[in-house]
């Protein structure tokens, strides 16, 4: 074994700290041997790259924490029981009076109806695309062509800015004389459903496609019909992914403003009850907008934002818990 | 080969994947309550041939067939595939239990066919697990996930699951190829036991296994030019292994190719 090889080998055995590298680079009476130089260079590079990655990660987390921290700290000053339980005062000078209670109620109703419409529709569409339409792929005819169009449309819709959905809803549901829905919970829920449909379809499609083919074959070979196979085997296996898509959609609805600005209206009154679909309302995110832009109650906008952030955090945590529960239950040891 | 008690039969049966011919002109009669092994080199269409009898090839797009396939004289292509699979069960190469409990795995078939009564389901599950020689090992934790079982146990569970539908025929596609020798031996014993009351067709790569478990052996081979699978010869396992008619059969079973 040559001397150089022996040196670098013994070096590798110990942990290469920055201090040791510096010592190595500066020590020695003669020129550094090429193996030694390469060793120092590579390990310096490693330290440098790692430091860069670490800093980037820190910066990203830092920015996010700063945003959340600022809003929560600012918001915390106005949040109390009264703020949460009194309706907004409305009008321009609602700096001293009023809370956010009705916007929470409107948001809850809105989420409920959006998911009731988009959830089943999206999951069924995903089942159709994967289980029934995929086997026709490559063949010619009206239905395979239609499937291609549907899949393309879903891709496109997922990338369309939300205000475009809003405009669509405004034109079709709010202002069209034929429906006469005006600004209302139903206009908002249907438009919101259009907005989250691609999210649900794509998440469900992905989850359904990941169910092993062998499970489907096992079920069919036992004489189950295709629908039984989908209902009893494929969907339960895909459930964590499907639920994740739905919960993501809930988050999307909670945080959306543009769509509901032009479909839900802005009244501070909440609909009378869950089935009061004809009334307008104001979601929490919209409330933040109105407070910040049209009143002087900036502190209350911060308060509402803080509550909004907490809700989003809870939604994201619930996604983790749900998918862990569901996969853990029968996933084996 | 002519049998008096034929369970499954193909006549002039050919299968195509698009333009590619995978099977050519297969004529075979498979007797009731016997084990028939299908052997041959990789890619000769053994599995495709096996999947003919429960029409699993229907699931692959672009498959077309010629000729006839019969179960007790009835044309399978005129039957409802769901009904056909009620009487023709299948065990796959890799154990594929559902991510459900042991009980729910075995009860899956009966439930799919409309059995709702708890007592009847429980009875069916016990009988099937008994028949698959798994009952003693799992009877105390039927609610455990099937995925917690060992590979060999999972495969016996899959056999139990197939038996619970009460088929007459069981198709086995290399059922032991993913298992260790001990588990393989258990499956082979089970096949011998089951052949008393079921017609079994087993595809295997393993010559010794074919010799150990089967009564009859069919040797499939692919055409050298277009790679379509065809039946070289078919007969009692003893004769195929000791005195094959074709030289190519002898070369294959003695391990000189394939």
Interface residues (C-beta under 8 A of the other chain):
Chain A: X135 X136 X137 X138 X139 X212 X214 X215 X217 X218 X219 X220 X221 X222 X223 X224 X225 X228 X232 X233 X236 X237 X330 X331 X332 X333
Chain B: X54 X56 X59 X61 X62 X82 X83 X84 X85 X86 X89 X90 X92 X94 X96 X97 X98 X99 X100 X101 X108 X109 X111 X112 X113 X145 X146 X147 X148 X158 X161 X162 X165
